[in-house]
Amino acid sequence: MNQVYVDYDAAHNIVDSHRNLFWDGWTIVEWKATPDGFFKKNGVFRNNRWGVARRYEPGNNGWKVPVKYVGG
């Protein structure tokens, strides 16, 4: 998966523009509904549904997120 670093302002714009993303403190969380999320290590119950979550934590260069979320 191709990823790119984004700064604070870009990270906020990305989260605000995608319904499947949300903040958990300073971490961007990508959530995808799936019925077997209950059995997954990264399973998360959200909005009365099971799914899986991928977390993007900030580093020295900002948040490393998939290219699909960056305008293009």
mmCIF file as Biopython writes it, N, C-alpha, C and O atoms, coordinates in Angstrom:
data_model
#
loop_
_atom_site.group_PDB
_atom_site.id
_atom_site.type_symbol
_atom_site.label_atom_id
_atom_site.label_alt_id
_atom_site.label_comp_id
_atom_site.label_asym_id
_atom_site.label_entity_id
_atom_site.label_seq_id
_atom_site.pdbx_PDB_ins_code
_atom_site.Cartn_x
_atom_site.Cartn_y
_atom_site.Cartn_z
_atom_site.occupancy
_atom_site.B_iso_or_equiv
_atom_site.auth_seq_id
_atom_site.auth_asym_id
_atom_site.pdbx_PDB_model_num
ATOM 1   N N  . MET A ? 1  ? 0.856   -1.174  0.000  1.0 0.0 1  A 1 
ATOM 2   C CA . MET A ? 1  ? 0.000   0.000   0.000  1.0 0.0 1  A 1 
ATOM 3   C C  . MET A ? 1  ? 0.903   1.237   0.000  1.0 0.0 1  A 1 
ATOM 4   O O  . MET A ? 1  ? 1.761   1.395   0.868  1.0 0.0 1  A 1 
ATOM 5   N N  . ASN A ? 2  ? 0.694   2.099   -0.977 1.0 0.0 2  A 1 
ATOM 6   C CA . ASN A ? 2  ? 1.455   3.338   -1.055 1.0 0.0 2  A 1 
ATOM 7   C C  . ASN A ? 2  ? 0.940   4.322   -0.021 1.0 0.0 2  A 1 
ATOM 8   O O  . ASN A ? 2  ? -0.265  4.524   0.127  1.0 0.0 2  A 1 
ATOM 9   N N  . GLN A ? 3  ? 1.876   4.928   0.688  1.0 0.0 3  A 1 
ATOM 10  C CA . GLN A ? 3  ? 1.521   5.890   1.728  1.0 0.0 3  A 1 
ATOM 11  C C  . GLN A ? 3  ? 2.333   7.165   1.564  1.0 0.0 3  A 1 
ATOM 12  O O  . GLN A ? 3  ? 3.399   7.168   0.948  1.0 0.0 3  A 1 
ATOM 13  N N  . VAL A ? 4  ? 1.809   8.244   2.126  1.0 0.0 4  A 1 
ATOM 14  C CA . VAL A ? 4  ? 2.453   9.537   2.045  1.0 0.0 4  A 1 
ATOM 15  C C  . VAL A ? 4  ? 2.284   10.242  3.393  1.0 0.0 4  A 1 
ATOM 16  O O  . VAL A ? 4  ? 1.298   10.028  4.098  1.0 0.0 4  A 1 
ATOM 17  N N  . TYR A ? 5  ? 3.260   11.083  3.739  1.0 0.0 5  A 1 
ATOM 18  C CA . TYR A ? 5  ? 3.167   11.859  4.975  1.0 0.0 5  A 1 
ATOM 19  C C  . TYR A ? 5  ? 2.340   13.123  4.744  1.0 0.0 5  A 1 
ATOM 20  O O  . TYR A ? 5  ? 2.466   13.777  3.709  1.0 0.0 5  A 1 
ATOM 21  N N  . VAL A ? 6  ? 1.493   13.457  5.722  1.0 0.0 6  A 1 
ATOM 22  C CA . VAL A ? 6  ? 0.712   14.689  5.658  1.0 0.0 6  A 1 
ATOM 23  C C  . VAL A ? 6  ? 0.892   15.453  6.969  1.0 0.0 6  A 1 
ATOM 24  O O  . VAL A ? 6  ? 1.147   14.865  8.020  1.0 0.0 6  A 1 
ATOM 25  N N  . ASP A ? 7  ? 0.753   16.766  6.881  1.0 0.0 7  A 1 
ATOM 26  C CA . ASP A ? 7  ? 0.887   17.599  8.076  1.0 0.0 7  A 1 
ATOM 27  C C  . ASP A ? 7  ? -0.458  17.700  8.800  1.0 0.0 7  A 1 
ATOM 28  O O  . ASP A ? 7  ? -1.455  17.105  8.389  1.0 0.0 7  A 1 
ATOM 29  N N  . TYR A ? 8  ? -0.451  18.463  9.878  1.0 0.0 8  A 1 
ATOM 30  C CA . TYR A ? 8  ? -1.635  18.606  10.738 1.0 0.0 8  A 1 
ATOM 31  C C  . TYR A ? 8  ? -2.869  19.097  9.975  1.0 0.0 8  A 1 
ATOM 32  O O  . TYR A ? 8  ? -3.945  18.511  10.103 1.0 0.0 8  A 1 
ATOM 33  N N  . ASP A ? 9  ? -2.728  20.154  9.190  1.0 0.0 9  A 1 
ATOM 34  C CA . ASP A ? 9  ? -3.874  20.704  8.454  1.0 0.0 9  A 1 
ATOM 35  C C  . ASP A ? 9  ? -4.404  19.721  7.420  1.0 0.0 9  A 1 
ATOM 36  O O  . ASP A ? 9  ? -5.616  19.555  7.284  1.0 0.0 9  A 1 
ATOM 37  N N  . ALA A ? 10 ? -3.508  19.072  6.696  1.0 0.0 10 A 1 
ATOM 38  C CA . ALA A ? 10 ? -3.930  18.090  5.699  1.0 0.0 10 A 1 
ATOM 39  C C  . ALA A ? 10 ? -4.621  16.899  6.374  1.0 0.0 10 A 1 
ATOM 40  O O  . ALA A ? 10 ? -5.604  16.369  5.855  1.0 0.0 10 A 1 
ATOM 41  N N  . ALA A ? 11 ? -4.102  16.489  7.523  1.0 0.0 11 A 1 
ATOM 42  C CA . ALA A ? 11 ? -4.712  15.370  8.249  1.0 0.0 11 A 1 
ATOM 43  C C  . ALA A ? 11 ? -6.150  15.707  8.639  1.0 0.0 11 A 1 
ATOM 44  O O  . ALA A ? 11 ? -7.043  14.870  8.501  1.0 0.0 11 A 1 
ATOM 45  N N  . HIS A ? 12 ? -6.378  16.921  9.123  1.0 0.0 12 A 1 
ATOM 46  C CA . HIS A ? 12 ? -7.739  17.322  9.489  1.0 0.0 12 A 1 
ATOM 47  C C  . HIS A ? 12 ? -8.657  17.361  8.278  1.0 0.0 12 A 1 
ATOM 48  O O  . HIS A ? 12 ? -9.806  16.926  8.355  1.0 0.0 12 A 1 
ATOM 49  N N  . ASN A ? 13 ? -8.166  17.871  7.173  1.0 0.0 13 A 1 
ATOM 50  C CA . ASN A ? 13 ? -8.971  17.903  5.951  1.0 0.0 13 A 1 
ATOM 51  C C  . ASN A ? 13 ? -9.323  16.500  5.486  1.0 0.0 13 A 1 
ATOM 52  O O  . ASN A ? 13 ? -10.445 16.257  5.042  1.0 0.0 13 A 1 
ATOM 53  N N  . ILE A ? 14 ? -8.376  15.577  5.582  1.0 0.0 14 A 1 
ATOM 54  C CA . ILE A ? 14 ? -8.619  14.192  5.168  1.0 0.0 14 A 1 
ATOM 55  C C  . ILE A ? 14 ? -9.690  13.557  6.048  1.0 0.0 14 A 1 
ATOM 56  O O  . ILE A ? 14 ? -10.624 12.941  5.533  1.0 0.0 14 A 1 
ATOM 57  N N  . VAL A ? 15 ? -9.569  13.698  7.365  1.0 0.0 15 A 1 
ATOM 58  C CA . VAL A ? 15 ? -10.552 13.094  8.276  1.0 0.0 15 A 1 
ATOM 59  C C  . VAL A ? 15 ? -11.934 13.714  8.065  1.0 0.0 15 A 1 
ATOM 60  O O  . VAL A ? 15 ? -12.942 13.007  8.067  1.0 0.0 15 A 1 
ATOM 61  N N  . ASP A ? 16 ? -11.978 15.033  7.882  1.0 0.0 16 A 1 
ATOM 62  C CA . ASP A ? 16 ? -13.262 15.711  7.664  1.0 0.0 16 A 1 
ATOM 63  C C  . ASP A ? 16 ? -13.918 15.312  6.346  1.0 0.0 16 A 1 
ATOM 64  O O  . ASP A ? 16 ? -15.134 15.432  6.202  1.0 0.0 16 A 1 
ATOM 65  N N  . SER A ? 17 ? -13.132 14.840  5.387  1.0 0.0 17 A 1 
ATOM 66  C CA . SER A ? 17 ? -13.643 14.530  4.052  1.0 0.0 17 A 1 
ATOM 67  C C  . SER A ? 17 ? -14.029 13.066  3.851  1.0 0.0 17 A 1 
ATOM 68  O O  . SER A ? 17 ? -14.573 12.716  2.804  1.0 0.0 17 A 1 
ATOM 69  N N  . HIS A ? 18 ? -13.760 12.209  4.828  1.0 0.0 18 A 1 
ATOM 70  C CA . HIS A ? 18 ? -14.024 10.774  4.661  1.0 0.0 18 A 1 
ATOM 71  C C  . HIS A ? 18 ? -14.796 10.238  5.865  1.0 0.0 18 A 1 
ATOM 72  O O  . HIS A ? 18 ? -14.341 10.330  7.005  1.0 0.0 18 A 1 
ATOM 73  N N  . ARG A ? 19 ? -15.963 9.680   5.589  1.0 0.0 19 A 1 
ATOM 74  C CA . ARG A ? 19 ? -16.830 9.175   6.666  1.0 0.0 19 A 1 
ATOM 75  C C  . ARG A ? 19 ? -16.230 7.999   7.416  1.0 0.0 19 A 1 
ATOM 76  O O  . ARG A ? 19 ? -16.566 7.776   8.579  1.0 0.0 19 A 1 
ATOM 77  N N  . ASN A ? 20 ? -15.350 7.242   6.775  1.0 0.0 20 A 1 
ATOM 78  C CA . ASN A ? 20 ? -14.782 6.061   7.421  1.0 0.0 20 A 1 
ATOM 79  C C  . ASN A ? 20 ? -13.558 6.385   8.280  1.0 0.0 20 A 1 
ATOM 80  O O  . ASN A ? 20 ? -12.934 5.480   8.835  1.0 0.0 20 A 1 
ATOM 81  N N  . LEU A ? 21 ? -13.212 7.668   8.391  1.0 0.0 21 A 1 
ATOM 82  C CA . LEU A ? 21 ? -12.092 8.081   9.230  1.0 0.0 21 A 1 
ATOM 83  C C  . LEU A ? 21 ? -12.588 8.885   10.423 1.0 0.0 21 A 1 
ATOM 84  O O  . LEU A ? 21 ? -13.567 9.625   10.326 1.0 0.0 21 A 1 
ATOM 85  N N  . PHE A ? 22 ? -11.899 8.729   11.549 1.0 0.0 22 A 1 
ATOM 86  C CA . PHE A ? 22 ? -12.207 9.540   12.722 1.0 0.0 22 A 1 
ATOM 87  C C  . PHE A ? 22 ? -10.955 9.663   13.575 1.0 0.0 22 A 1 
ATOM 88  O O  . PHE A ? 22 ? -9.977  8.941   13.379 1.0 0.0 22 A 1 
ATOM 89  N N  . TRP A ? 23 ? -11.002 10.579  14.512 1.0 0.0 23 A 1 
ATOM 90  C CA . TRP A ? 23 ? -9.874  10.812  15.409 1.0 0.0 23 A 1 
ATOM 91  C C  . TRP A ? 23 ? -10.020 10.012  16.700 1.0 0.0 23 A 1 
ATOM 92  O O  . TRP A ? 23 ? -11.123 9.876   17.231 1.0 0.0 23 A 1 
ATOM 93  N N  . ASP A ? 24 ? -8.918  9.492   17.197 1.0 0.0 24 A 1 
ATOM 94  C CA . ASP A ? 24 ? -8.816  8.924   18.532 1.0 0.0 24 A 1 
ATOM 95  C C  . ASP A ? 24 ? -7.619  9.617   19.169 1.0 0.0 24 A 1 
ATOM 96  O O  . ASP A ? 24 ? -6.489  9.135   19.087 1.0 0.0 24 A 1 
ATOM 97  N N  . GLY A ? 25 ? -7.883  10.747  19.801 1.0 0.0 25 A 1 
ATOM 98  C CA . GLY A ? 25 ? -6.792  11.583  20.278 1.0 0.0 25 A 1 
ATOM 99  C C  . GLY A ? 25 ? -6.058  12.170  19.085 1.0 0.0 25 A 1 
ATOM 100 O O  . GLY A ? 25 ? -6.664  12.862  18.267 1.0 0.0 25 A 1 
ATOM 101 N N  . TRP A ? 26 ? -4.758  11.902  18.972 1.0 0.0 26 A 1 
ATOM 102 C CA . TRP A ? 26 ? -3.945  12.384  17.851 1.0 0.0 26 A 1 
ATOM 103 C C  . TRP A ? 26 ? -3.832  11.346  16.736 1.0 0.0 26 A 1 
ATOM 104 O O  . TRP A ? 26 ? -3.154  11.583  15.736 1.0 0.0 26 A 1 
ATOM 105 N N  . THR A ? 27 ? -4.480  10.220  16.897 1.0 0.0 27 A 1 
ATOM 106 C CA . THR A ? 27 ? -4.388  9.125   15.937 1.0 0.0 27 A 1 
ATOM 107 C C  . THR A ? 27 ? -5.573  9.140   14.981 1.0 0.0 27 A 1 
ATOM 108 O O  . THR A ? 27 ? -6.720  9.283   15.403 1.0 0.0 27 A 1 
ATOM 109 N N  . ILE A ? 28 ? -5.289  8.992   13.691 1.0 0.0 28 A 1 
ATOM 110 C CA . ILE A ? 28 ? -6.345  8.843   12.686 1.0 0.0 28 A 1 
ATOM 111 C C  . ILE A ? 28 ? -6.724  7.364   12.655 1.0 0.0 28 A 1 
ATOM 112 O O  . ILE A ? 28 ? -5.851  6.499   12.582 1.0 0.0 28 A 1 
ATOM 113 N N  . VAL A ? 29 ? -8.014  7.076   12.711 1.0 0.0 29 A 1 
ATOM 114 C CA . VAL A ? 29 ? -8.492  5.698   12.672 1.0 0.0 29 A 1 
ATOM 115 C C  . VAL A ? 29 ? -9.335  5.508   11.420 1.0 0.0 29 A 1 
ATOM 116 O O  . VAL A ? 29 ? -10.270 6.267   11.165 1.0 0.0 29 A 1 
ATOM 117 N N  . GLU A ? 30 ? -8.995  4.492   10.647 1.0 0.0 30 A 1 
ATOM 118 C CA . GLU A ? 30 ? -9.758  4.108   9.457  1.0 0.0 30 A 1 
ATOM 119 C C  . GLU A ? 30 ? -10.592 2.887   9.850  1.0 0.0 30 A 1 
ATOM 120 O O  . GLU A ? 30 ? -10.043 1.879   10.294 1.0 0.0 30 A 1 
ATOM 121 N N  . TRP A ? 31 ? -11.899 2.971   9.692  1.0 0.0 31 A 1 
ATOM 122 C CA . TRP A ? 31 ? -12.788 1.892   10.109 1.0 0.0 31 A 1 
ATOM 123 C C  . TRP A ? 31 ? -13.565 1.375   8.913  1.0 0.0 31 A 1 
ATOM 124 O O  . TRP A ? 31 ? -14.089 2.156   8.119  1.0 0.0 31 A 1 
ATOM 125 N N  . LYS A ? 32 ? -13.639 0.044   8.784  1.0 0.0 32 A 1 
ATOM 126 C CA . LYS A ? 32 ? -14.382 -0.586  7.703  1.0 0.0 32 A 1 
ATOM 127 C C  . LYS A ? 32 ? -15.295 -1.650  8.301  1.0 0.0 32 A 1 
ATOM 128 O O  . LYS A ? 32 ? -14.836 -2.551  9.003  1.0 0.0 32 A 1 
ATOM 129 N N  . ALA A ? 33 ? -16.585 -1.541  8.018  1.0 0.0 33 A 1 
ATOM 130 C CA . ALA A ? 33 ? -17.561 -2.492  8.549  1.0 0.0 33 A 1 
ATOM 131 C C  . ALA A ? 33 ? -17.320 -3.882  7.965  1.0 0.0 33 A 1 
ATOM 132 O O  . ALA A ? 33 ? -17.092 -4.036  6.765  1.0 0.0 33 A 1 
ATOM 133 N N  . THR A ? 34 ? -17.374 -4.877  8.825  1.0 0.0 34 A 1 
ATOM 134 C CA . THR A ? 34 ? -17.279 -6.276  8.415  1.0 0.0 34 A 1 
ATOM 135 C C  . THR A ? 34 ? -17.884 -7.138  9.517  1.0 0.0 34 A 1 
ATOM 136 O O  . THR A ? 34 ? -17.557 -6.961  10.690 1.0 0.0 34 A 1 
ATOM 137 N N  . PRO A ? 35 ? -18.756 -8.062  9.154  1.0 0.0 35 A 1 
ATOM 138 C CA . PRO A ? 35 ? -19.422 -8.882  10.173 1.0 0.0 35 A 1 
ATOM 139 C C  . PRO A ? 35 ? -18.464 -9.718  11.017 1.0 0.0 35 A 1 
ATOM 140 O O  . PRO A ? 35 ? -18.759 -10.000 12.178 1.0 0.0 35 A 1 
ATOM 141 N N  . ASP A ? 36 ? -17.325 -10.120 10.455 1.0 0.0 36 A 1 
ATOM 142 C CA . ASP A ? 36 ? -16.407 -10.946 11.236 1.0 0.0 36 A 1 
ATOM 143 C C  . ASP A ? 36 ? -15.395 -10.108 12.032 1.0 0.0 36 A 1 
ATOM 144 O O  . ASP A ? 36 ? -14.420 -10.651 12.550 1.0 0.0 36 A 1 
ATOM 145 N N  . GLY A ? 37 ? -15.619 -8.798  12.132 1.0 0.0 37 A 1 
ATOM 146 C CA . GLY A ? 37 ? -14.757 -7.933  12.916 1.0 0.0 37 A 1 
ATOM 147 C C  . GLY A ? 37 ? -14.660 -8.373  14.371 1.0 0.0 37 A 1 
ATOM 148 O O  . GLY A ? 37 ? -13.653 -8.129  15.034 1.0 0.0 37 A 1 
ATOM 149 N N  . PHE A ? 38 ? -15.710 -9.023  14.863 1.0 0.0 38 A 1 
ATOM 150 C CA . PHE A ? 38 ? -15.736 -9.532  16.234 1.0 0.0 38 A 1 
ATOM 151 C C  . PHE A ? 38 ? -14.576 -10.490 16.493 1.0 0.0 38 A 1 
ATOM 152 O O  . PHE A ? 38 ? -14.063 -10.564 17.609 1.0 0.0 38 A 1 
ATOM 153 N N  . PHE A ? 39 ? -14.164 -11.221 15.460 1.0 0.0 39 A 1 
ATOM 154 C CA . PHE A ? 39 ? -13.125 -12.228 15.615 1.0 0.0 39 A 1 
ATOM 155 C C  . PHE A ? 39 ? -11.722 -11.701 15.311 1.0 0.0 39 A 1 
ATOM 156 O O  . PHE A ? 39 ? -10.741 -12.420 15.499 1.0 0.0 39 A 1 
ATOM 157 N N  . LYS A ? 40 ? -11.619 -10.476 14.851 1.0 0.0 40 A 1 
ATOM 158 C CA . LYS A ? 40 ? -10.332 -9.918  14.438 1.0 0.0 40 A 1 
ATOM 159 C C  . LYS A ? 40 ? -9.615  -9.221  15.589 1.0 0.0 40 A 1 
ATOM 160 O O  . LYS A ? 40 ? -10.251 -8.663  16.484 1.0 0.0 40 A 1 
ATOM 161 N N  . LYS A ? 41 ? -8.287  -9.259  15.556 1.0 0.0 41 A 1 
ATOM 162 C CA . LYS A ? 41 ? -7.484  -8.593  16.575 1.0 0.0 41 A 1 
ATOM 163 C C  . LYS A ? 41 ? -7.731  -7.088  16.557 1.0 0.0 41 A 1 
ATOM 164 O O  . LYS A ? 41 ? -7.742  -6.448  17.609 1.0 0.0 41 A 1 
ATOM 165 N N  . ASN A ? 42 ? -7.929  -6.524  15.377 1.0 0.0 42 A 1 
ATOM 166 C CA . ASN A ? 42 ? -8.175  -5.093  15.243 1.0 0.0 42 A 1 
ATOM 167 C C  . ASN A ? 42 ? -9.662  -4.792  15.087 1.0 0.0 42 A 1 
ATOM 168 O O  . ASN A ? 42 ? -10.038 -3.763  14.526 1.0 0.0 42 A 1 
ATOM 169 N N  . GLY A ? 43 ? -10.507 -5.697  15.586 1.0 0.0 43 A 1 
ATOM 170 C CA . GLY A ? 43 ? -11.952 -5.506  15.525 1.0 0.0 43 A 1 
ATOM 171 C C  . GLY A ? 43 ? -12.420 -4.391  16.448 1.0 0.0 43 A 1 
ATOM 172 O O  . GLY A ? 43 ? -11.922 -4.233  17.563 1.0 0.0 43 A 1 
ATOM 173 N N  . VAL A ? 44 ? -13.393 -3.616  15.957 1.0 0.0 44 A 1 
ATOM 174 C CA . VAL A ? 44 ? -13.933 -2.482  16.710 1.0 0.0 44 A 1 
ATOM 175 C C  . VAL A ? 44 ? -15.443 -2.457  16.520 1.0 0.0 44 A 1 
ATOM 176 O O  . VAL A ? 44 ? -15.934 -2.588  15.398 1.0 0.0 44 A 1 
ATOM 177 N N  . PHE A ? 45 ? -16.182 -2.289  17.618 1.0 0.0 45 A 1 
ATOM 178 C CA . PHE A ? 45 ? -17.631 -2.132  17.545 1.0 0.0 45 A 1 
ATOM 179 C C  . PHE A ? 45 ? -17.928 -0.644  17.522 1.0 0.0 45 A 1 
ATOM 180 O O  . PHE A ? 45 ? -17.614 0.073   18.472 1.0 0.0 45 A 1 
ATOM 181 N N  . ARG A ? 46 ? -18.537 -0.178  16.432 1.0 0.0 46 A 1 
ATOM 182 C CA . ARG A ? 46 ? -18.795 1.255   16.246 1.0 0.0 46 A 1 
ATOM 183 C C  . ARG A ? 46 ? -20.123 1.429   15.523 1.0 0.0 46 A 1 
ATOM 184 O O  . ARG A ? 46 ? -20.416 0.713   14.566 1.0 0.0 46 A 1 
ATOM 185 N N  . ASN A ? 47 ? -20.912 2.368   15.979 1.0 0.0 47 A 1 
ATOM 186 C CA . ASN A ? 47 ? -22.213 2.648   15.357 1.0 0.0 47 A 1 
ATOM 187 C C  . ASN A ? 47 ? -23.075 1.385   15.229 1.0 0.0 47 A 1 
ATOM 188 O O  . ASN A ? 47 ? -23.713 1.148   14.203 1.0 0.0 47 A 1 
ATOM 189 N N  . ASN A ? 48 ? -23.074 0.590   16.290 1.0 0.0 48 A 1 
ATOM 190 C CA . ASN A ? 48 ? -23.873 -0.641  16.354 1.0 0.0 48 A 1 
ATOM 191 C C  . ASN A ? 48 ? -23.496 -1.676  15.305 1.0 0.0 48 A 1 
ATOM 192 O O  . ASN A ? 48 ? -24.325 -2.499  14.917 1.0 0.0 48 A 1 
ATOM 193 N N  . ARG A ? 49 ? -22.252 -1.639  14.844 1.0 0.0 49 A 1 
ATOM 194 C CA . ARG A ? 49 ? -21.775 -2.618  13.855 1.0 0.0 49 A 1 
ATOM 195 C C  . ARG A ? 49 ? -20.330 -2.991  14.167 1.0 0.0 49 A 1 
ATOM 196 O O  . ARG A ? 49 ? -19.565 -2.199  14.718 1.0 0.0 49 A 1 
ATOM 197 N N  . TRP A ? 50 ? -19.980 -4.225  13.797 1.0 0.0 50 A 1 
ATOM 198 C CA . TRP A ? 50 ? -18.597 -4.657  13.926 1.0 0.0 50 A 1 
ATOM 199 C C  . TRP A ? 50 ? -17.826 -4.288  12.669 1.0 0.0 50 A 1 
ATOM 200 O O  . TRP A ? 50 ? -18.370 -4.265  11.565 1.0 0.0 50 A 1 
ATOM 201 N N  . GLY A ? 51 ? -16.566 -4.005  12.865 1.0 0.0 51 A 1 
ATOM 202 C CA . GLY A ? 51 ? -15.683 -3.695  11.755 1.0 0.0 51 A 1 
ATOM 203 C C  . GLY A ? 51 ? -14.239 -3.874  12.183 1.0 0.0 51 A 1 
ATOM 204 O O  . GLY A ? 51 ? -13.953 -4.338  13.286 1.0 0.0 51 A 1 
ATOM 205 N N  . VAL A ? 52 ? -13.339 -3.498  11.294 1.0 0.0 52 A 1 
ATOM 206 C CA . VAL A ? 52 ? -11.920 -3.546  11.599 1.0 0.0 52 A 1 
ATOM 207 C C  . VAL A ? 52 ? -11.358 -2.135  11.464 1.0 0.0 52 A 1 
ATOM 208 O O  . VAL A ? 52 ? -11.833 -1.336  10.658 1.0 0.0 52 A 1 
ATOM 209 N N  . ALA A ? 53 ? -10.346 -1.847  12.261 1.0 0.0 53 A 1 
ATOM 210 C CA . ALA A ? 53 ? -9.764  -0.514  12.287 1.0 0.0 53 A 1 
ATOM 211 C C  . ALA A ? 53 ? -8.266  -0.583  11.992 1.0 0.0 53 A 1 
ATOM 212 O O  . ALA A ? 53 ? -7.566  -1.502  12.418 1.0 0.0 53 A 1 
ATOM 213 N N  . ARG A ? 54 ? -7.812  0.404   11.264 1.0 0.0 54 A 1 
ATOM 214 C CA . ARG A ? 54 ? -6.381  0.601   11.019 1.0 0.0 54 A 1 
ATOM 215 C C  . ARG A ? 54 ? -6.042  1.983   11.570 1.0 0.0 54 A 1 
ATOM 216 O O  . ARG A ? 54 ? -6.758  2.955   11.329 1.0 0.0 54 A 1 
ATOM 217 N N  . ARG A ? 55 ? -4.954  2.052   12.305 1.0 0.0 55 A 1 
ATOM 218 C CA . ARG A ? 55 ? -4.605  3.296   12.997 1.0 0.0 55 A 1 
ATOM 219 C C  . ARG A ? 55 ? -3.371  3.927   12.353 1.0 0.0 55 A 1 
ATOM 220 O O  . ARG A ? 55 ? -2.416  3.237   11.998 1.0 0.0 55 A 1 
ATOM 221 N N  . TYR A ? 56 ? -3.412  5.248   12.211 1.0 0.0 56 A 1 
ATOM 222 C CA . TYR A ? 56 ? -2.297  6.014   11.665 1.0 0.0 56 A 1 
ATOM 223 C C  . TYR A ? 56 ? -1.880  7.032   12.721 1.0 0.0 56 A 1 
ATOM 224 O O  . TYR A ? 56 ? -2.537  8.055   12.913 1.0 0.0 56 A 1 
ATOM 225 N N  . GLU A ? 57 ? -0.783  6.733   13.395 1.0 0.0 57 A 1 
ATOM 226 C CA . GLU A ? 57 ? -0.315  7.588   14.482 1.0 0.0 57 A 1 
ATOM 227 C C  . GLU A ? 57 ? 0.683   8.607   13.944 1.0 0.0 57 A 1 
ATOM 228 O O  . GLU A ? 57 ? 1.399   8.334   12.980 1.0 0.0 57 A 1 
ATOM 229 N N  . PRO A ? 58 ? 0.728   9.774   14.567 1.0 0.0 58 A 1 
ATOM 230 C CA . PRO A ? 58 ? 1.668   10.791  14.088 1.0 0.0 58 A 1 
ATOM 231 C C  . PRO A ? 58 ? 3.103   10.423  14.434 1.0 0.0 58 A 1 
ATOM 232 O O  . PRO A ? 58 ? 3.383   9.800   15.458 1.0 0.0 58 A 1 
ATOM 233 N N  . GLY A ? 59 ? 4.001   10.832  13.543 1.0 0.0 59 A 1 
ATOM 234 C CA . GLY A ? 59 ? 5.426   10.634  13.770 1.0 0.0 59 A 1 
ATOM 235 C C  . GLY A ? 59 ? 6.151   11.957  13.589 1.0 0.0 59 A 1 
ATOM 236 O O  . GLY A ? 59 ? 5.525   13.017  13.577 1.0 0.0 59 A 1 
ATOM 237 N N  . ASN A ? 60 ? 7.441   11.900  13.450 1.0 0.0 60 A 1 
ATOM 238 C CA . ASN A ? 60 ? 8.242   13.115  13.283 1.0 0.0 60 A 1 
ATOM 239 C C  . ASN A ? 60 ? 7.884   13.895  12.026 1.0 0.0 60 A 1 
ATOM 240 O O  . ASN A ? 60 ? 8.036   15.116  11.987 1.0 0.0 60 A 1 
ATOM 241 N N  . ASN A ? 61 ? 7.409   13.196  10.994 1.0 0.0 61 A 1 
ATOM 242 C CA . ASN A ? 61 ? 7.091   13.837  9.713  1.0 0.0 61 A 1 
ATOM 243 C C  . ASN A ? 61 ? 5.596   14.038  9.514  1.0 0.0 61 A 1 
ATOM 244 O O  . ASN A ? 61 ? 5.176   14.409  8.419  1.0 0.0 61 A 1 
ATOM 245 N N  . GLY A ? 62 ? 4.796   13.809  10.516 1.0 0.0 62 A 1 
ATOM 246 C CA . GLY A ? 62 ? 3.340   13.925  10.406 1.0 0.0 62 A 1 
ATOM 247 C C  . GLY A ? 62 ? 2.696   12.560  10.397 1.0 0.0 62 A 1 
ATOM 248 O O  . GLY A ? 62 ? 3.239   11.608  10.958 1.0 0.0 62 A 1 
ATOM 249 N N  . TRP A ? 63 ? 1.540   12.457  9.763  1.0 0.0 63 A 1 
ATOM 250 C CA . TRP A ? 63 ? 0.791   11.203  9.687  1.0 0.0 63 A 1 
ATOM 251 C C  . TRP A ? 63 ? 1.096   10.531  8.361  1.0 0.0 63 A 1 
ATOM 252 O O  . TRP A ? 63 ? 1.047   11.178  7.315  1.0 0.0 63 A 1 
ATOM 253 N N  . LYS A ? 64 ? 1.407   9.261   8.388  1.0 0.0 64 A 1 
ATOM 254 C CA . LYS A ? 64 ? 1.649   8.494   7.170  1.0 0.0 64 A 1 
ATOM 255 C C  . LYS A ? 64 ? 0.345   7.786   6.819  1.0 0.0 64 A 1 
ATOM 256 O O  . LYS A ? 64 ? -0.038  6.816   7.472  1.0 0.0 64 A 1 
ATOM 257 N N  . VAL A ? 65 ? -0.333  8.278   5.784  1.0 0.0 65 A 1 
ATOM 258 C CA . VAL A ? 65 ? -1.652  7.776   5.410  1.0 0.0 65 A 1 
ATOM 259 C C  . VAL A ? 65 ? -1.615  7.233   3.985  1.0 0.0 65 A 1 
ATOM 260 O O  . VAL A ? 65 ? -0.724  7.591   3.214  1.0 0.0 65 A 1 
ATOM 261 N N  . PRO A ? 66 ? -2.575  6.370   3.621  1.0 0.0 66 A 1 
ATOM 262 C CA . PRO A ? 66 ? -2.628  5.863   2.250  1.0 0.0 66 A 1 
ATOM 263 C C  . PRO A ? 66 ? -2.820  6.997   1.235  1.0 0.0 66 A 1 
ATOM 264 O O  . PRO A ? 66 ? -3.529  7.969   1.496  1.0 0.0 66 A 1 
ATOM 265 N N  . VAL A ? 67 ? -2.187  6.855   0.099  1.0 0.0 67 A 1 
ATOM 266 C CA . VAL A ? 67 ? -2.264  7.855   -0.959 1.0 0.0 67 A 1 
ATOM 267 C C  . VAL A ? 67 ? -3.704  8.099   -1.390 1.0 0.0 67 A 1 
ATOM 268 O O  . VAL A ? 67 ? -4.031  9.207   -1.814 1.0 0.0 67 A 1 
ATOM 269 N N  . LYS A ? 68 ? -4.579  7.092   -1.295 1.0 0.0 68 A 1 
ATOM 270 C CA . LYS A ? 68 ? -5.966  7.238   -1.731 1.0 0.0 68 A 1 
ATOM 271 C C  . LYS A ? 68 ? -6.703  8.356   -0.991 1.0 0.0 68 A 1 
ATOM 272 O O  . LYS A ? 68 ? -7.710  8.858   -1.489 1.0 0.0 68 A 1 
ATOM 273 N N  . TYR A ? 69 ? -6.222  8.751   0.178  1.0 0.0 69 A 1 
ATOM 274 C CA . TYR A ? 69 ? -6.874  9.805   0.943  1.0 0.0 69 A 1 
ATOM 275 C C  . TYR A ? 69 ? -6.358  11.209  0.619  1.0 0.0 69 A 1 
ATOM 276 O O  . TYR A ? 69 ? -6.949  12.208  1.027  1.0 0.0 69 A 1 
ATOM 277 N N  . VAL A ? 70 ? -5.264  11.268  -0.109 1.0 0.0 70 A 1 
ATOM 278 C CA . VAL A ? 70 ? -4.681  12.563  -0.464 1.0 0.0 70 A 1 
ATOM 279 C C  . VAL A ? 70 ? -5.206  12.969  -1.839 1.0 0.0 70 A 1 
ATOM 280 O O  . VAL A ? 70 ? -5.225  12.163  -2.769 1.0 0.0 70 A 1 
ATOM 281 N N  . GLY A ? 71 ? -5.626  14.211  -1.955 1.0 0.0 71 A 1 
ATOM 282 C CA . GLY A ? 71 ? -6.176  14.685  -3.224 1.0 0.0 71 A 1 
ATOM 283 C C  . GLY A ? 71 ? -5.270  14.370  -4.391 1.0 0.0 71 A 1 
ATOM 284 O O  . GLY A ? 71 ? -4.044  14.344  -4.279 1.0 0.0 71 A 1 
ATOM 285 N N  . GLY A ? 72 ? -5.923  14.130  -5.519 1.0 0.0 72 A 1 
ATOM 286 C CA . GLY A ? 72 ? -5.086  13.807  -6.673 1.0 0.0 72 A 1 
ATOM 287 C C  . GLY A ? 72 ? -5.895  13.539  -7.885 1.0 0.0 72 A 1 
ATOM 288 O O  . GLY A ? 72 ? -5.341  13.251  -8.945 1.0 0.0 72 A 1 
#
